[in-house]
Amino acid sequence: MLEFIKTGGVFMWPLLGCSILALAIIIERFWSLRKGRVVPNGLMADVMARLREDRMTVDYIRSLQSTAGLGFIFAAGLLNSKHGRQSMKESIREAASHVIHELERFMSTLGTIAAIAPLLGLLGTVVGMIKVFSVLMEEGAGNTALLAGGISEALLTTAAGLGVAIPALIFHRYFSRRIDELVVSMEQQCNKLVDALHAERTS
């Protein structure tokens, strides 16, 4: 592995750093964007049951507030539900913006890695080819070892750049799609909560 990096030249080190950072972000996003963590299955049913049975307590709402995702949004809405439908919706909207910001954490970094890795590889390719032409100018085509070294450096950095960028781009698209699905699911459940709560109060 170390020989591979040395052969590829100086641009292999930033590419290695990008690959490690991308891998860390991918693992963290898989953990943080689990549906069971962001949109727990039984949460809506539990909240609705407590509302029907008049078992909604401040302690329960505070416990929701300490969770991530939908629970945090529900807590914001329930705490402000007494002030009317519009106030509840505004509170939910503010809490949702905070949750969405957390869901999108590191996504711009992952997208940046997907964008710059091929450019670093291309830069390494250009530098490698410059070395090749420098050898040709100084010593002619007879020094095949130096020529092969320059060409090898050019090809390795290109391959490494693409090897980092392609998975980063794939997972960036995948996580973006997952975030969109989670946001839609949370929006639907929040609308149901607002409608059910204020329908009960107005009936």
PyMOL commands that set and color helices and strands:
alter all, ss='L'
color gray80, all
select helices_A, chain A and resi 2-8+12-32+35-38+43-52+58-65+70-79+81-83+85-103+107-142+144-202
alter helices_A, ss='H'
color red, helices_A
deselect
rebuild
show_as cartoon
